[in-house]
Amino acid sequence: MLPAFFGSILELVIKTSTDLPPDVRGAMKAALAGEPAGTQSSQALTIIAQNIDQAAEGEGAICQDTGLPTFEIHVPIGANQTWMAQQIQEAIAEATRRGKLRPNSVDSVTGKNSGNNLGPGTPAIHFHQWDRDEIDVRLVLKGGGCENTNIQYSVPCTLDQLGRADRDLEGVRKCILHAVWQAQGKGCSPGAIGVCIGGDRAGGYNHAKQQLFRTLDDVNPDPALAELEASIMKTVNALGIGTMGFGGKTTLIGCKVGALNRLPASFFVSVAYDCWAFRRLGVVLDAKDGSIKKWLYRDPTHPAAHMLDQAGFQRTGREVVLTSPITEEQIRSLKVGDVVLLSGTMYTGRDSVHSYLMKHDSPVNLDGGVLYHCGPVILKEGDGWKMMAAGPTTSAREEPYQGDIIRKFGIRVVIGKGGMGPKTLAALKEHGAVYVSAIGGAAQFYARCVQKVTGVSLPEFGVPEALWHLQVKDFPVIVTMDSHGRSLHKDVEAASAEQLGTLK
């Protein structure tokens, strides 16, 4: 067998989760340089840049949602693929045990988390044979928030603001623009997209994801597709969606398009959206022992330059400092755009917790409290726990529950990313609460704001879904939905819809 194979795969998994490749770093650094200082997008990009540096330096997960590991592997003819798959699974389990991956594999029937990222379909491993005497292993970690913004169009179709999309490249262009617009900030913009024109439904999505293995600065070998990619990148940032959907100059950092033949009756345009935490690396392994011969997408002899040459997130003196429990009077004084520094007790709660709270009493006192849409990475440490990564999850999934839970339990602050809808906005106004945005993907930055994990409720839901009790200090967030009926998310969506119409 290959004695170094397991170690090589484990190193690839850890490095992919913790250190962004140079092409993505460069794109994010350009995005930061392009935003005027002091804007909400500029503040968010500064936190993102600081988080990228912190993750690499501390070998911590860039984003707490380490996604579903997807491997694309080319092996020599005759290689033992069954053995390799077993070794890859063991490496995934070990990376999870070390806190480099969050346990993300959930049984779709029982709802039980396997705890080690293993189960039917996870990780995804795709083998291909070739005639070279080496092993090429590429890995992408794509989180659930951006996965939920994937979209597939069957053309001809009619699109909001853009009109009819026909079965030609102009119709494809409209679909791509619409895909970016509908994602807004829910996919942790600025993002990158892989696109497939044609194929069947399943093959189209797979081929779209394959495009994410290309570097952001490559040029499509097909002149027509190269022109399409360039056209999208030239126009799409005019939408003004910006970082996290806060408004801004950079909404997309890459667009990569592929094509497959199709049935005469079908014309699909499949779009795979990836977030700014674009975690994609690869290695070339020696076919005799499995050791790493070469890294792909990065050169270890040239360490990545720091994203920031200053201290990172800086206070301006205009921040509002709040300590839980929080009063209605304090909440009513806040307005959209305010930067708030939260301290005191905070509780995490996402899909399973919201469903539970609709039917049961809360295991903790949430009156005047702070509920954080977060599925952290937390390791058991002695008699307590160690916070490894703590960024926000996409809030839109909780829209059916959130308003009722705010009223039922007296919650004053809800933290998440991507914004929420009219039911939540109405409850904020009625009860005197706010929705505040944390910066998606900034898992190391926010983990450093957690002074202590003081307890856990509902641990049977698994690490990401449990209700964790956190003691935090100076946890920075931006008010994006206030208690007076205003929503920044609604405003940006409307403004970007109007801008989208000018691109048709």
N, C-alpha and C positions, 0 to 999 in steps of 0.2 A: 504494500500500500504506500501512501504518501505521508511520511512521518511529520512533515511540517504543515500539512494542509489545514488541520484544525486551527493551529495558531495563526496562520495567514488569514483565514476567514474571520476569526475573532478580531484580529487587528483591523481588518477592513470594516467590519461592523462598527467597532468603537470609533474609528476615525471618521466614518461617514456620519455618525450621529453627533459628533462633537466639533468638527472642523469643516467649515464651508470651503468648497474648492475656489481657486483663485478667480475663475471667470465670474462666479456669482459675487464674490467679494468686490471685484472691480465694478460690477454693475450697481451694487448697493452703495458703494462709495461715490459713484457718479450721481446716483439719485440724491444722496445727502448733499452733495455740492450744488445740485440744481435747485434746491428748495430755499426760498428766502428765510433768513434767520428769524426765529420767533414765531413762525407759523406752527399750527398743530402738527402738520406733516413733518416739519423740521424737527420738532421735539420728539416725535415718534421715531424718526430715523436715527436720531442721536441715541435713543435708548436701544434700538436695534443694533446699531454699530457697537455700542458698549457691550451688549449681550454676546455678539459674535466673538469679540475679544475674550470675554470672560469664559465662554464655553471652551474655546481652544486652549486657553491658559490652564484652566482647571480640569480639562477633559470631562466636562459635563455636557449633558444633552442640550443642544442648541434650543430645541423646543421640547416641551414635556410630552407632546404627542409625537412619538417616534414612528407612528404610522404602521403600515403593513410592509415588512421588508420584501422587496421584489428583486430577485436575482435573475440576471441574464448571463448564461454560462456557455462558452464554447469550449469543447473538449476534443482531444484526438480520438480517432476511431478506435474503439476497443476499451475506452476508459470505463471504469466501474461507476456508473452514475448513481446506482442505488447506495453504494457506500458513501459517495460524496454527499448525497442528500442527507444521509444520517449525520455526517460530520457537520454539515451546515446547520442542521437543527440543533445539534449539541452546542454549537458556537452561539446561536441565537439565544438558547436557554442560559448559557453562561453570561452573555452580555446583559441579559435581563437580571440575573442574580446580582450582578455588579452595579445595577442601577444606571447602565448606559442606554438601556431600552426600557420603556414602560410596558408592563404586561397589558397587551392590547388584544389578545385572542379571546373572543367571547363566543360561547356556544349559542347559536342562533335560536335553538329550541328551548333550552333551559335558562339561558341568560347568565350562566356561570362562566366566570373568567378562569382560564386554565392556569394563570399565574406565571407562566413561563414563555408565553408567546408561541406556543405550539398547539396545533389542532388542525382539523381538516381545512386546507387552503392557506394555512399560515405556518411558516413563511411561504411565499409564492416562489417557486424555483422552476425556471425554464431552461432546459438543456438543449444545446444544438451541437452537432458534430461538424468538424472541419478537418482538413488535411494537414494542419500545422501541428508541430510537436511541442505545443505549449497550451496552457489553460488560461483562458480569458474570463475573468469574473467581474461583473459589474452589478452594482447595488444602488437602488434608489429607495429612500425612505420618504413616503408621501403620506402626510397625516390626514385624519378624517375630515377636518374642516375644509381643506381644499378639495378633498375627494368628493365632498358633498356638493361642490360647485361645478363638478364635471357636467357636461351637457351634450346631448346628441340631437341633431336636427335631421328631419326627413324632408328633403326639398323636392318639389317647390313647397314653400310655406310662407306665411305672412308673419313678419316680425314687428314688435313694438317699435315705433319711431322710424323704422327702416323700410317698411313696406314689403313687397314680395321679393323673396330670394329664389332665383331660378337655378336650373341645373347647369351652372357655368361658374367660372372663377369669380365673377362679380357676385353671384349668389353666395359662394363660399366666403368671400370677404365680408359680406353682411352678417353671415352666421358667426364669424369669428368676433366681429365687433360687438354683436349682441351678447355673445358668451362672456366677454370681458365685462360688459356693462351689467349683466344680471348678477355677476359674482360680487360686485360692489366691494365692501371691505370684509365680507364673510370668509373669503379665502386667504386672508392675510396678505393683501396687496402691499407693495407692488409684487406681482406674481409673474410666472412664466407659463406659457401654454404650449402643449403639443397637440397637433391637429392631424386627423386622418380624413382624407377625402375618399369616399367609397368604402369598399369592403362590405361585410355583413355587420349586423349590430355588434356582436361580440368581438369580431376581428377588428372592427373599426376602433373600438375603445382601446384594445390592446396595442394596435399600431400607433394610435395617438400617444399612448404612454411611452412607447418606444422612442418617440421623438425627443423625450426629456433626457435621453442619454446623449444627445448632441450637446456640444458646448455652445454657449450663448453667442460666441463670436464667429462661428463657422458660417459658411455660405452654402446654400442648398445647391447640389450639382445639377438639378433641373432648373433651367433658366426661368421658366414660367412660375415655378414655386418660389424661387429666389426672389423674383419680382413681387410676388404676393406677400412674402414675409417682410420685405423691405417696406412695402406699402402700408402694411398694418403697423409696423413700428414707427413709421413716419407720422401716422394720424391718430393712433389709439390714445396716446397720452394727452391729446386735446380734450378727452372726455372730462378731465378734472376730478376723477375719483380720488386719486392720490393714496398715500399710505394709510392703511386701515380703513379706507373710505372716509377720511377726514377732509377730503378735498386736497388738491395739490397737483404738481406738475408731472409726477411719474406714477403711472398706474401699472405698466407692464415693462418687464426687463428682458423679455425674450418671447419670440414666436417662431415655432419650428413646425413645418408642414410636410407631411408625407402623403402618399396616395396608393390605393390598392384598386385593382379591378373590381367591378361590381356586377350585380345582376341587372338586366335591362329595366326591371320594374322598380329597382331600389336605388336611391342616391342619398347616402347618409354623410353628414359632416359631424365627426366626433371630436370633442374637445376635452382634453385632460388638463385641468388647471393645477398648477403647483404654486405654493406660496413662496415668499421671499426666502424662507428657510429651505432652500433648494438643495437637499442633501443627496448628492449623487457622486460616487467615487467608483474606482475600479482598480484591479491589479492583474498583472500577467504573472502566472505561476509557472515554475519549473515542472514539467510533466513527469520528472523522475522522482522528486521528493516533495513537491507542493510548496516550496519556499517562494517568497516574493522576488521576482526578477525585476519588475518595474511597476511603478504606480501610474495609473491613468488619471488624467484631469489635474494632477498636482505633481510637483517635483520636490521631494523631501530635502534635496540639497539646497533649495531656495525657500527658507521659511517664509510664510505669508506675512506681509507687512501688517501692522496694526491698522484697524479701521479708523481709530481716532488718535489724534495727536494732542488731545487735551483731556480733561478729566471726565468728560461724558456729560450725563444729565446734570444740569446746574440749576439751582434755585434762583428765582428772580426776585423773591420777596413778595410776590403777588399771590403765592399759593395759599389756599385755605387749609388750615390744619384742623382735622377732626379726629376725635377719639371716641370709640364706641363704648357704651350705647350712645346713640345720636338722637337728638330731639327733632321734632317736626319744625320748630322755629329755625334751627340750624339748616335744615334741608331747604326750607322755603327761601332762604337767603341766597341759595346757589342758582346759577344760570348756566346755560350751555356755553362751553368754552372755558369754564373755570378749571384750573388745575388744583386737585385736592390731594393732600398728603394724609393718608389714613393710618391710624395707630389703634392698638387695642386688640380685641378679639375679633376674629373673622372666621367664618365657616365656609368650607367648600361644599358645593352641591351642584350636580348636573343631572343627567337624564333620570337615573334611577331614584335619586333623592327627590326630585320634583314629583315623579309619579307616586312615590311613597307619601309625601306630604299632602297630596290631594286626598288621601284616604285615611291618614293617621295623624295623631298628635306628633309634634316635633320632639325628638329626644333631647334637644337643647332649647334654651330660651332665646328666641330670635327677635324679641321685641326691642326695637331701636337698634337692631343689629345689621351686620354686613354679610351678605351672601355672595360668594365668589364662584362663578361658573368656571370651575377648574378641575381637571383630572390630573393631579400631580404625580411625580415620581417620588416615592417615599420608601426608604429602607428601614427595616427594624434594626435598632441599635441598642443592645442591652435591654433595659426595661423601657426604653422610649423609642423614638423614631428620628430619622435624619431626613430633612428635606433635601432632595436632589435637584428638582426642577418644578417650576410652579407658574407657568404662563396660563393665560385664559383660553377657554374653549369657545366655540361659536355659540352665541346666545339664542339664535333664531329657533333652535330646536325646542326651547323652553317656552315659546310664546303661548302655546295652548294652556299652560299652567300658571305662568308667572304672576299675572294680575291677581288671580284668586289667592295665591300663596302670600303675596304682599299684604293683602287685606286680612287674611286669616291669622297671620303670625306677627304683623306689625313691623315688617322689615323696612328699613329706611334707605339702605344702599344695596343695589345689585351691581356687581362687577362682571363684565364679560367682554366680548369683542363682536364686532359686526352689527350691533344694534338689535332692537326688538321692534315689534309691531304695534298696531293701534290699541289692542287690548291692554298691553303693558303700559303704554303711554297714558291711557285713561286712568289706570290704577295709580300711577305715579302722581297724577294731578289730584285725584280724589283723596288719596291717603296721605300725601306729603312724603314722597320718596323720590329718589333719583336713580337713573341708570348711568354708570360711569364706565368708560372704556379703558381697559388695560391694553398694552401693546402685544398683539398676538405673536407668539413665537419667542418672546423675551423671557424664556424660562429661567435662565441663570440670573438675570437681572432681578427678577421678582423673588427668586429663592433667597437672595441675599437680604431681602426685606423681612423675611420670616425669622423672628428671633427664636421661636420654639414651636414645635408641634406638641400641643398639650394634651391631646387625646383624639379618639376616633369613635364615631357612632356608625352603626350600620356597616360594620366591616365585612359582613357577608356579601356585600355588593362587589367586592374586589377593590384593589387599590385606587384605580381611577374614579370609581363611582361612589366610594364611601364618603361619609360626611366627616371631614377632618376638622379638628379644632386648632386654629393657628393663632399665635401671638405675633403681631406684626408691628413694625415701626416705620413711619414715613414711606408708606406704600403709595407711589404716585399714580394717579389716574386722571382722566379728563371727563368732565361732565358732558355727555352727548345727548342725554334726554333728561329734561328737568321737570320740576313739579308744576310748571306753568304751561305745559302743553307743547313745548318746543322740542323738536328732534333734529339734531344735526344730520342723522342718517337719512331722514325723510327729505331734508333740504338738499343734500348732496345727490340723492337719487333723482330728484326732480330736475335739478340743474344739469346733471349728466345726461338725463333723458333728452332734454332740450338740445344739448350739444351733440348727442348721438344722431338726432334728426338731421343735423347739418352735414353728416358724413355719408348720407345715403346716395 
